[in-house]
Amino acid sequence: MSETDRDMDYGDYLQLTALLGAQATRTAEHDELLFVVIHQVAELWLKLSIHEIRSGRASIAADELRHAFKTLSRVARIQAHMIGAWEILATMTPTDYANFRSSLGSSSGFQSFQYRELEFLLGAKDGRMLDLHQTEPARGALEAALRAPSLYDEALALLARRGFAVPADRLERDWTQPYVPSPEVEAAWLAIYRDTDRYWDLYELGEKLVDLEYRLQQWRFSHMKTVERIIGFKRGTGGSDGVSYLVKALDRKLFPELLSLRTTI
C-alpha cells in the first residue's frame, strides 16, 4: 500500500517525522538537546500567541468582546507554559552550557522574529529592530505589524466609539511609533474602573490586557534570572548586553494607563 492509499494517522497529521527531526544539535553534549527543544517549543507557543492576539485585535475592532476575551485568556494560559519552561532550562548548569555555547555562533533568542512580531502586536514598537531581520522571510509580517494599530490602539478606539474622550492624536497617529501615555486616556479607564457595573465588558477588557502584560513581565523576569544563573553577566551570543538588556526590558510598559490608574483608585 502506498503512502497516499492509506488513511492519515497521528504522525502524518502532525508531521512528526519533520517535527522530531528538527532538533539538529551541533555537538555531542547532553544538554544541547534541552536547549534546542526549549527554544523550539517557545517558538511554537509564540506562533500560537500571535495567531490568537491577531484574532483578539480583530474582535475588539469589530466590537465582539466575548470572542476577544476567549482568545486573550488563551494567550494568558500559553504565557503560563512559557514562564514555566524557564524552570526546566534552569536545570542546566553554567558548565553544561559552556560545553556547547560556542556552537551557537552568533545566533541568539534576541533574533526571534516571532517574539518581535508579538511585541509589535502588543504595542512595543521599535522600527530599529527590523534591522535584525533583513533576510528573514517574515520581514513582511514584521513590517505590517509595525505599521498597524496594536492591540491597545484598538482598545482605545473601542473606548472612543463607546463615547469616552480619547484624544484624537491617540486615535489617528503614526502606528510605527511607541504609544505615549495620556492623562485623558487614564481618565477614561478610571471612569470605567469606578463604575464596573455599567462598563463591565470594558472593565473586563482592561483586566485581560493587564493580565497579558503581567505575564509578559513574569516571562521577562524569569528569562533574565535564568540567563543570570547560567551565564552571569557575559554578553549574549548575538551581541546583546545579556542580563543588562533583559533588566532594561522590565521597565517597558505596554498599557501604561491601566497600571497608573491603580494609584488613583
N, C-alpha and C positions, 0 to 999 in steps of 0.2 A: 504494500500500500504506500503510495506517495504521500509526502507531507501535505499536499493540497487535498488529498482524498479523505483524510481522517478529520474527526471533529477537533476543534480547537480546545486545548487543555489549559490548565492553570499557567504552566510555564510559557505557553505560546502567548496567552493574553497579556501577561506581564513582561514579556520579552526577557525572561530571566537569564537566558544564555548571554545576551548582550549586557544586561544589568550586572550580573555576577562576574562577568569577565572584564569589567571596567576598573577593577582595583589593581592597576598595574604598578606595583611597588618597584622602586629602583634599587633597593638594597635587600639583603637577607636579614635585616634587623627585625626582630619580633614585633616591635611597637609601631613600625611604619604602617602596617595594615590598619591598626587602630586609628592612626592619624588620617589616613585616606578615607576610611569609612565614615568617620565623624564628619568630615568636611563634605563628602558627597551627600550624606543624608541631610546635612544642613542646606545644601543647595536644592534638594528636592522639597524640603519644607518651605524654603524661600519661594520656589516656583508656585507652590500651592497658595502661599500667603499673598503673592502678587495677584494671582487669579481671583482670590476672594476679595481683596481690597479694591480691585478694579470693579468688581461686581457691586460691592458696597457703595462705592463712589457713585456709580450709575444709578443705584437705587435711591440714594439721597437726592440726586439731581432730579429724579422722577417723583419725588415725594412718596416713595414706597419704603417707609422706615422699618416696617416689620421685617422685610427681607434684608434690609441693611443690618438690623440687629442680629439676625441669624448669622450672616457672613462675618461680621466683626467679632461675634462671640467665638466663631470657629477659629479665627486668626489668633485670638487670645489663647485658645487651647493649644494651637500649634506653637505659639511662643513658649508656653509652659514646657513642652517637649524640648524645644531648642535650648532653654535655660538649663534643663536637667542634663543635657548632653555634655555640658562643660564638666560636670562631676565625673563623667566617665573619662574624658580626656585628662582630667587632673590626676588620674591614677598613673599617668606617665611621669617618670622622674626626669630631672634635668639631664642625667646621664643617658637615659633611654632616648631622649630627643636628640641630644648632641651626637649620638651614634649615627643618625641618618640626616640631620639637618642640612648638611652640605648638598645632599642630593636634590633639595628643593630648588636650587639655583636662586633665581630672583623672584620666584613665584610667591604669592602672599594672598591671604584672605582679603587684604586691603584692595585687591584687584577684582573682587567678585562683582561682576556687572549686575547680578540679580540683587545683591544687597544694595547696590547703588540705586537701582530702579525702585526698590522698596522705600529707600529714603526719599527719593523724589516724590513718590506717590503720597507719602506721609507729610510732605512739605519741607523736608530738609534739602533745599535746592542749593546747588553749588555747581555752576557750569564748568568750573575749572576741572572738576572730576571727570569730565568727558575725555580729557587728555589721556587718562589712564586706559581708555578703551578704544583707541584709534582703529585697531584691527579686529575688534570683536564683531561678530555677525549681529549682535544685539545692540549695536550702537544706535540704530534707527529707533528701537524701542526706548532707549535711554533718552534720546533727543526728544521724542514725542512726550515722554513722561515729564521732562524738564519744562516743556512749553505748555503743558496742560495744567488746568487747575488741580490742586491737590485735594485730598480727602477733606481737609479742613476748609479749604476755599469753598467747596461745595456745601459744607455745613453752614458756613456764613451766608452763602447765597440763599439757603433754605430759611435762615433766620430773617433775612430781608423780605423774602416772599411772605413770611408769616407776620410781617408788619413791624419788625424790630428795626431800630435806627442804626443800621450798619453803614458806616461811611462809604460813599461812592468809590473812594480810592482804595477800598479793600475789596470791592466787588468787580472793578474793572482796572486791572493793573498788568504789569509785566510779570507773567506767571513764572518766568525763569528766575526771578529774584526771590530771596527768602522772605517769608512773611514778617512784618513788623507789628508788634503788639499795638492795640488801640484801646484807649480808655472807653470809647463808645461801645466797642465790642465787649469789653468786660462788663459794662453796664447792662448790655443786652443779656448776656449769660447770667448775670447776677439777678436780673428780674425773673428769669426762668427758674433759677435755683431757690428763689424766695417764694415762688408760687408753683410748687411742683404739681399740685392737683390740677391746676389749669393748663400747665405746659408739660404734662408728664412725658409725652413722647420726645420732646426736645431735651428735657432733663435726662431721660434715659440715653439719648444720643450723646449728650455731653459726657456721661459716665462711661459709655462704651469707648469714647475717644481717650478719656483719661486712663482707662484700663489698658488700652494699646500702648500708650506712652509709658505707663508704669512698668509694664512687662518688657518693653524695649530697653528701658533703663536697667532693669534687672539683668537682661541678657548682656548689655554692655558692661555692667559691673562684673558679672561672672566671667566674661571674656577677659576683662582687664586683670582680674585676680588670678585666673588660670595662667595667663601669659606671664604674669609676675612670678607665679610659683614655679614655672618651668624654665624660663629664660632670664628671669630677673629684669634688669634694665638694659639688656642688649637691644640694638636696633633690629627692626623687623627684617625678614628676608627680602621683602620688596622695597626696602629703603625707608620705610616709615620710622617714626621715633619710638615704635613699640609701645610700652606701657604709658609713656608720657602722652602719646597721641590718644590712647584709649581713655586716659583720665580726662583730657580736654573734651572728649565726646560726651562725657556725662553732664556737661554744663549746657548742652544744646537742648532747647525746649521746642517741642513741636506744636503744642496747643497752649500757648502761654496764658491766655486769659482764663482758661479753665483751671489753671493752677493758682493764679494770682487772686482770683475771686474768693478763694478759700480763706484768705486772710481777712477779707471784709465781712464775710458772713458771721 
